[in-house]
Amino acid sequence: MELKKWMNFKNMNASTFARIIGMSRGQVQKWITKGAIPKPEIMIKIFKTTKEAVTPNDFYGLVLTDPNDEKLSISRGQEVVNGNQTKAPIRLYEDYKIKK
């Protein structure tokens, strides 16, 4: 889920979210307007704060370009292998070994 959609769902403005994660309102505004991408350590804070609703994938807008490509592709947070979409979302955050 995109950060902006999550914030709307929670009826939260950029100032409130910024205060929760210890960032500036301006920086949060850049993320929700896609003017910037948070650093990995901030993505982890966002991931934890949103209870895993907003993942690092959500900031990159990765798009499947060729569903017949045998390489791993990404489409809306789902694995696509040989054109078949699986149910397990790709979680880039696992690379950071998040401890709950």
Chimera marker file (.cmm) of the C-alpha trace (Angstrom):
<marker_set name="trace">
<marker id="1" x="0.000" y="0.000" z="0.000" r="1" g="1" b="0" radius="0.5"/>
<marker id="2" x="1.336" y="3.444" z="-0.808" r="1" g="1" b="0" radius="0.5"/>
<marker id="3" x="2.148" y="5.652" z="2.172" r="1" g="1" b="0" radius="0.5"/>
<marker id="4" x="-0.329" y="8.312" z="1.048" r="1" g="1" b="0" radius="0.5"/>
<marker id="5" x="-3.163" y="5.751" z="0.896" r="1" g="1" b="0" radius="0.5"/>
<marker id="6" x="-2.235" y="4.384" z="4.323" r="1" g="1" b="0" radius="0.5"/>
<marker id="7" x="-2.195" y="7.882" z="5.816" r="1" g="1" b="0" radius="0.5"/>
<marker id="8" x="-5.601" y="8.645" z="4.263" r="1" g="1" b="0" radius="0.5"/>
<marker id="9" x="-6.970" y="5.350" z="5.610" r="1" g="1" b="0" radius="0.5"/>
<marker id="10" x="-5.724" y="6.271" z="9.094" r="1" g="1" b="0" radius="0.5"/>
<marker id="11" x="-6.925" y="9.877" z="8.686" r="1" g="1" b="0" radius="0.5"/>
<marker id="12" x="-3.391" y="11.065" z="9.377" r="1" g="1" b="0" radius="0.5"/>
<marker id="13" x="-1.638" y="14.109" z="7.971" r="1" g="1" b="0" radius="0.5"/>
<marker id="14" x="2.033" y="14.434" z="7.062" r="1" g="1" b="0" radius="0.5"/>
<marker id="15" x="2.881" y="16.390" z="10.216" r="1" g="1" b="0" radius="0.5"/>
<marker id="16" x="1.511" y="13.698" z="12.506" r="1" g="1" b="0" radius="0.5"/>
<marker id="17" x="3.213" y="10.862" z="10.630" r="1" g="1" b="0" radius="0.5"/>
<marker id="18" x="6.482" y="12.804" z="10.551" r="1" g="1" b="0" radius="0.5"/>
<marker id="19" x="6.352" y="13.309" z="14.313" r="1" g="1" b="0" radius="0.5"/>
<marker id="20" x="5.708" y="9.577" z="14.877" r="1" g="1" b="0" radius="0.5"/>
<marker id="21" x="8.749" y="8.478" z="12.855" r="1" g="1" b="0" radius="0.5"/>
<marker id="22" x="11.012" y="11.367" z="13.845" r="1" g="1" b="0" radius="0.5"/>
<marker id="23" x="11.232" y="13.071" z="10.451" r="1" g="1" b="0" radius="0.5"/>
<marker id="24" x="10.186" y="16.452" z="9.070" r="1" g="1" b="0" radius="0.5"/>
<marker id="25" x="6.773" y="17.115" z="7.546" r="1" g="1" b="0" radius="0.5"/>
<marker id="26" x="8.511" y="18.290" z="4.379" r="1" g="1" b="0" radius="0.5"/>
<marker id="27" x="10.335" y="14.989" z="3.988" r="1" g="1" b="0" radius="0.5"/>
<marker id="28" x="7.112" y="12.997" z="4.414" r="1" g="1" b="0" radius="0.5"/>
<marker id="29" x="5.471" y="15.261" z="1.829" r="1" g="1" b="0" radius="0.5"/>
<marker id="30" x="8.246" y="14.419" z="-0.643" r="1" g="1" b="0" radius="0.5"/>
<marker id="31" x="7.637" y="10.692" z="-0.129" r="1" g="1" b="0" radius="0.5"/>
<marker id="32" x="3.878" y="10.879" z="-0.594" r="1" g="1" b="0" radius="0.5"/>
<marker id="33" x="4.189" y="13.041" z="-3.706" r="1" g="1" b="0" radius="0.5"/>
<marker id="34" x="6.912" y="10.718" z="-5.065" r="1" g="1" b="0" radius="0.5"/>
<marker id="35" x="9.484" y="13.519" z="-5.055" r="1" g="1" b="0" radius="0.5"/>
<marker id="36" x="11.894" y="11.368" z="-3.035" r="1" g="1" b="0" radius="0.5"/>
<marker id="37" x="12.372" y="7.816" z="-1.787" r="1" g="1" b="0" radius="0.5"/>
<marker id="38" x="13.220" y="7.201" z="1.877" r="1" g="1" b="0" radius="0.5"/>
<marker id="39" x="16.568" y="5.704" z="2.825" r="1" g="1" b="0" radius="0.5"/>
<marker id="40" x="16.461" y="1.984" z="3.734" r="1" g="1" b="0" radius="0.5"/>
<marker id="41" x="16.652" y="2.633" z="7.473" r="1" g="1" b="0" radius="0.5"/>
<marker id="42" x="13.688" y="5.020" z="7.219" r="1" g="1" b="0" radius="0.5"/>
<marker id="43" x="11.769" y="2.479" z="5.125" r="1" g="1" b="0" radius="0.5"/>
<marker id="44" x="12.154" y="0.064" z="8.023" r="1" g="1" b="0" radius="0.5"/>
<marker id="45" x="10.664" y="2.660" z="10.409" r="1" g="1" b="0" radius="0.5"/>
<marker id="46" x="7.773" y="3.222" z="8.001" r="1" g="1" b="0" radius="0.5"/>
<marker id="47" x="7.252" y="-0.519" z="7.609" r="1" g="1" b="0" radius="0.5"/>
<marker id="48" x="7.121" y="-1.045" z="11.380" r="1" g="1" b="0" radius="0.5"/>
<marker id="49" x="4.988" y="2.050" z="12.054" r="1" g="1" b="0" radius="0.5"/>
<marker id="50" x="2.402" y="1.001" z="9.465" r="1" g="1" b="0" radius="0.5"/>
<marker id="51" x="2.365" y="-2.561" z="10.847" r="1" g="1" b="0" radius="0.5"/>
<marker id="52" x="3.759" y="-3.919" z="7.555" r="1" g="1" b="0" radius="0.5"/>
<marker id="53" x="1.118" y="-2.203" z="5.393" r="1" g="1" b="0" radius="0.5"/>
<marker id="54" x="3.648" y="0.027" z="3.600" r="1" g="1" b="0" radius="0.5"/>
<marker id="55" x="6.654" y="-1.925" z="2.313" r="1" g="1" b="0" radius="0.5"/>
<marker id="56" x="9.852" y="-0.749" z="0.622" r="1" g="1" b="0" radius="0.5"/>
<marker id="57" x="8.396" y="-2.077" z="-2.655" r="1" g="1" b="0" radius="0.5"/>
<marker id="58" x="5.665" y="0.549" z="-2.444" r="1" g="1" b="0" radius="0.5"/>
<marker id="59" x="8.168" y="3.377" z="-2.933" r="1" g="1" b="0" radius="0.5"/>
<marker id="60" x="9.660" y="2.021" z="-6.161" r="1" g="1" b="0" radius="0.5"/>
<marker id="61" x="6.624" y="1.481" z="-8.385" r="1" g="1" b="0" radius="0.5"/>
<marker id="62" x="8.189" y="-1.599" z="-9.951" r="1" g="1" b="0" radius="0.5"/>
<marker id="63" x="6.252" y="-2.654" z="-13.040" r="1" g="1" b="0" radius="0.5"/>
<marker id="64" x="6.082" y="-5.910" z="-14.980" r="1" g="1" b="0" radius="0.5"/>
<marker id="65" x="7.256" y="-5.128" z="-18.504" r="1" g="1" b="0" radius="0.5"/>
<marker id="66" x="6.954" y="-8.562" z="-20.129" r="1" g="1" b="0" radius="0.5"/>
<marker id="67" x="4.768" y="-11.221" z="-18.437" r="1" g="1" b="0" radius="0.5"/>
<marker id="68" x="6.385" y="-13.923" z="-20.621" r="1" g="1" b="0" radius="0.5"/>
<marker id="69" x="9.911" y="-13.082" z="-19.473" r="1" g="1" b="0" radius="0.5"/>
<marker id="70" x="11.398" y="-16.030" z="-17.565" r="1" g="1" b="0" radius="0.5"/>
<marker id="71" x="13.213" y="-13.674" z="-15.207" r="1" g="1" b="0" radius="0.5"/>
<marker id="72" x="11.598" y="-12.712" z="-11.923" r="1" g="1" b="0" radius="0.5"/>
<marker id="73" x="9.498" y="-9.627" z="-12.460" r="1" g="1" b="0" radius="0.5"/>
<marker id="74" x="7.364" y="-7.615" z="-10.094" r="1" g="1" b="0" radius="0.5"/>
<marker id="75" x="3.790" y="-6.499" z="-10.575" r="1" g="1" b="0" radius="0.5"/>
<marker id="76" x="1.967" y="-4.755" z="-7.746" r="1" g="1" b="0" radius="0.5"/>
<marker id="77" x="4.016" y="-6.476" z="-5.066" r="1" g="1" b="0" radius="0.5"/>
<marker id="78" x="3.438" y="-9.995" z="-6.386" r="1" g="1" b="0" radius="0.5"/>
<marker id="79" x="6.003" y="-12.477" z="-7.667" r="1" g="1" b="0" radius="0.5"/>
<marker id="80" x="5.631" y="-13.277" z="-11.341" r="1" g="1" b="0" radius="0.5"/>
<marker id="81" x="7.576" y="-16.250" z="-12.646" r="1" g="1" b="0" radius="0.5"/>
<marker id="82" x="7.125" y="-17.423" z="-16.233" r="1" g="1" b="0" radius="0.5"/>
<marker id="83" x="3.995" y="-15.288" z="-16.479" r="1" g="1" b="0" radius="0.5"/>
<marker id="84" x="2.318" y="-16.935" z="-13.461" r="1" g="1" b="0" radius="0.5"/>
<marker id="85" x="1.504" y="-14.700" z="-10.529" r="1" g="1" b="0" radius="0.5"/>
<marker id="86" x="1.990" y="-16.236" z="-7.097" r="1" g="1" b="0" radius="0.5"/>
<marker id="87" x="0.216" y="-15.303" z="-3.902" r="1" g="1" b="0" radius="0.5"/>
<marker id="88" x="3.352" y="-14.479" z="-1.921" r="1" g="1" b="0" radius="0.5"/>
<marker id="89" x="4.337" y="-10.796" z="-2.109" r="1" g="1" b="0" radius="0.5"/>
<marker id="90" x="7.997" y="-9.972" z="-2.579" r="1" g="1" b="0" radius="0.5"/>
<marker id="91" x="9.361" y="-8.450" z="0.597" r="1" g="1" b="0" radius="0.5"/>
<marker id="92" x="12.535" y="-6.447" z="0.001" r="1" g="1" b="0" radius="0.5"/>
<marker id="93" x="12.639" y="-5.578" z="3.681" r="1" g="1" b="0" radius="0.5"/>
<marker id="94" x="13.780" y="-9.150" z="4.474" r="1" g="1" b="0" radius="0.5"/>
<marker id="95" x="17.205" y="-8.087" z="3.252" r="1" g="1" b="0" radius="0.5"/>
<marker id="96" x="17.409" y="-5.809" z="6.290" r="1" g="1" b="0" radius="0.5"/>
<marker id="97" x="16.618" y="-8.593" z="8.804" r="1" g="1" b="0" radius="0.5"/>
<marker id="98" x="13.912" y="-6.712" z="10.647" r="1" g="1" b="0" radius="0.5"/>
<marker id="99" x="13.397" y="-7.841" z="14.205" r="1" g="1" b="0" radius="0.5"/>
<marker id="100" x="9.883" y="-7.478" z="15.557" r="1" g="1" b="0" radius="0.5"/>
<link id1="1" id2="2" r="1" g="1" b="0" radius="0.2"/>
<link id1="2" id2="3" r="1" g="1" b="0" radius="0.2"/>
<link id1="3" id2="4" r="1" g="1" b="0" radius="0.2"/>
<link id1="4" id2="5" r="1" g="1" b="0" radius="0.2"/>
<link id1="5" id2="6" r="1" g="1" b="0" radius="0.2"/>
<link id1="6" id2="7" r="1" g="1" b="0" radius="0.2"/>
<link id1="7" id2="8" r="1" g="1" b="0" radius="0.2"/>
<link id1="8" id2="9" r="1" g="1" b="0" radius="0.2"/>
<link id1="9" id2="10" r="1" g="1" b="0" radius="0.2"/>
<link id1="10" id2="11" r="1" g="1" b="0" radius="0.2"/>
<link id1="11" id2="12" r="1" g="1" b="0" radius="0.2"/>
<link id1="12" id2="13" r="1" g="1" b="0" radius="0.2"/>
<link id1="13" id2="14" r="1" g="1" b="0" radius="0.2"/>
<link id1="14" id2="15" r="1" g="1" b="0" radius="0.2"/>
<link id1="15" id2="16" r="1" g="1" b="0" radius="0.2"/>
<link id1="16" id2="17" r="1" g="1" b="0" radius="0.2"/>
<link id1="17" id2="18" r="1" g="1" b="0" radius="0.2"/>
<link id1="18" id2="19" r="1" g="1" b="0" radius="0.2"/>
<link id1="19" id2="20" r="1" g="1" b="0" radius="0.2"/>
<link id1="20" id2="21" r="1" g="1" b="0" radius="0.2"/>
<link id1="21" id2="22" r="1" g="1" b="0" radius="0.2"/>
<link id1="22" id2="23" r="1" g="1" b="0" radius="0.2"/>
<link id1="23" id2="24" r="1" g="1" b="0" radius="0.2"/>
<link id1="24" id2="25" r="1" g="1" b="0" radius="0.2"/>
<link id1="25" id2="26" r="1" g="1" b="0" radius="0.2"/>
<link id1="26" id2="27" r="1" g="1" b="0" radius="0.2"/>
<link id1="27" id2="28" r="1" g="1" b="0" radius="0.2"/>
<link id1="28" id2="29" r="1" g="1" b="0" radius="0.2"/>
<link id1="29" id2="30" r="1" g="1" b="0" radius="0.2"/>
<link id1="30" id2="31" r="1" g="1" b="0" radius="0.2"/>
<link id1="31" id2="32" r="1" g="1" b="0" radius="0.2"/>
<link id1="32" id2="33" r="1" g="1" b="0" radius="0.2"/>
<link id1="33" id2="34" r="1" g="1" b="0" radius="0.2"/>
<link id1="34" id2="35" r="1" g="1" b="0" radius="0.2"/>
<link id1="35" id2="36" r="1" g="1" b="0" radius="0.2"/>
<link id1="36" id2="37" r="1" g="1" b="0" radius="0.2"/>
<link id1="37" id2="38" r="1" g="1" b="0" radius="0.2"/>
<link id1="38" id2="39" r="1" g="1" b="0" radius="0.2"/>
<link id1="39" id2="40" r="1" g="1" b="0" radius="0.2"/>
<link id1="40" id2="41" r="1" g="1" b="0" radius="0.2"/>
<link id1="41" id2="42" r="1" g="1" b="0" radius="0.2"/>
<link id1="42" id2="43" r="1" g="1" b="0" radius="0.2"/>
<link id1="43" id2="44" r="1" g="1" b="0" radius="0.2"/>
<link id1="44" id2="45" r="1" g="1" b="0" radius="0.2"/>
<link id1="45" id2="46" r="1" g="1" b="0" radius="0.2"/>
<link id1="46" id2="47" r="1" g="1" b="0" radius="0.2"/>
<link id1="47" id2="48" r="1" g="1" b="0" radius="0.2"/>
<link id1="48" id2="49" r="1" g="1" b="0" radius="0.2"/>
<link id1="49" id2="50" r="1" g="1" b="0" radius="0.2"/>
<link id1="50" id2="51" r="1" g="1" b="0" radius="0.2"/>
<link id1="51" id2="52" r="1" g="1" b="0" radius="0.2"/>
<link id1="52" id2="53" r="1" g="1" b="0" radius="0.2"/>
<link id1="53" id2="54" r="1" g="1" b="0" radius="0.2"/>
<link id1="54" id2="55" r="1" g="1" b="0" radius="0.2"/>
<link id1="55" id2="56" r="1" g="1" b="0" radius="0.2"/>
<link id1="56" id2="57" r="1" g="1" b="0" radius="0.2"/>
<link id1="57" id2="58" r="1" g="1" b="0" radius="0.2"/>
<link id1="58" id2="59" r="1" g="1" b="0" radius="0.2"/>
<link id1="59" id2="60" r="1" g="1" b="0" radius="0.2"/>
<link id1="60" id2="61" r="1" g="1" b="0" radius="0.2"/>
<link id1="61" id2="62" r="1" g="1" b="0" radius="0.2"/>
<link id1="62" id2="63" r="1" g="1" b="0" radius="0.2"/>
<link id1="63" id2="64" r="1" g="1" b="0" radius="0.2"/>
<link id1="64" id2="65" r="1" g="1" b="0" radius="0.2"/>
<link id1="65" id2="66" r="1" g="1" b="0" radius="0.2"/>
<link id1="66" id2="67" r="1" g="1" b="0" radius="0.2"/>
<link id1="67" id2="68" r="1" g="1" b="0" radius="0.2"/>
<link id1="68" id2="69" r="1" g="1" b="0" radius="0.2"/>
<link id1="69" id2="70" r="1" g="1" b="0" radius="0.2"/>
<link id1="70" id2="71" r="1" g="1" b="0" radius="0.2"/>
<link id1="71" id2="72" r="1" g="1" b="0" radius="0.2"/>
<link id1="72" id2="73" r="1" g="1" b="0" radius="0.2"/>
<link id1="73" id2="74" r="1" g="1" b="0" radius="0.2"/>
<link id1="74" id2="75" r="1" g="1" b="0" radius="0.2"/>
<link id1="75" id2="76" r="1" g="1" b="0" radius="0.2"/>
<link id1="76" id2="77" r="1" g="1" b="0" radius="0.2"/>
<link id1="77" id2="78" r="1" g="1" b="0" radius="0.2"/>
<link id1="78" id2="79" r="1" g="1" b="0" radius="0.2"/>
<link id1="79" id2="80" r="1" g="1" b="0" radius="0.2"/>
<link id1="80" id2="81" r="1" g="1" b="0" radius="0.2"/>
<link id1="81" id2="82" r="1" g="1" b="0" radius="0.2"/>
<link id1="82" id2="83" r="1" g="1" b="0" radius="0.2"/>
<link id1="83" id2="84" r="1" g="1" b="0" radius="0.2"/>
<link id1="84" id2="85" r="1" g="1" b="0" radius="0.2"/>
<link id1="85" id2="86" r="1" g="1" b="0" radius="0.2"/>
<link id1="86" id2="87" r="1" g="1" b="0" radius="0.2"/>
<link id1="87" id2="88" r="1" g="1" b="0" radius="0.2"/>
<link id1="88" id2="89" r="1" g="1" b="0" radius="0.2"/>
<link id1="89" id2="90" r="1" g="1" b="0" radius="0.2"/>
<link id1="90" id2="91" r="1" g="1" b="0" radius="0.2"/>
<link id1="91" id2="92" r="1" g="1" b="0" radius="0.2"/>
<link id1="92" id2="93" r="1" g="1" b="0" radius="0.2"/>
<link id1="93" id2="94" r="1" g="1" b="0" radius="0.2"/>
<link id1="94" id2="95" r="1" g="1" b="0" radius="0.2"/>
<link id1="95" id2="96" r="1" g="1" b="0" radius="0.2"/>
<link id1="96" id2="97" r="1" g="1" b="0" radius="0.2"/>
<link id1="97" id2="98" r="1" g="1" b="0" radius="0.2"/>
<link id1="98" id2="99" r="1" g="1" b="0" radius="0.2"/>
<link id1="99" id2="100" r="1" g="1" b="0" radius="0.2"/>
</marker_set>
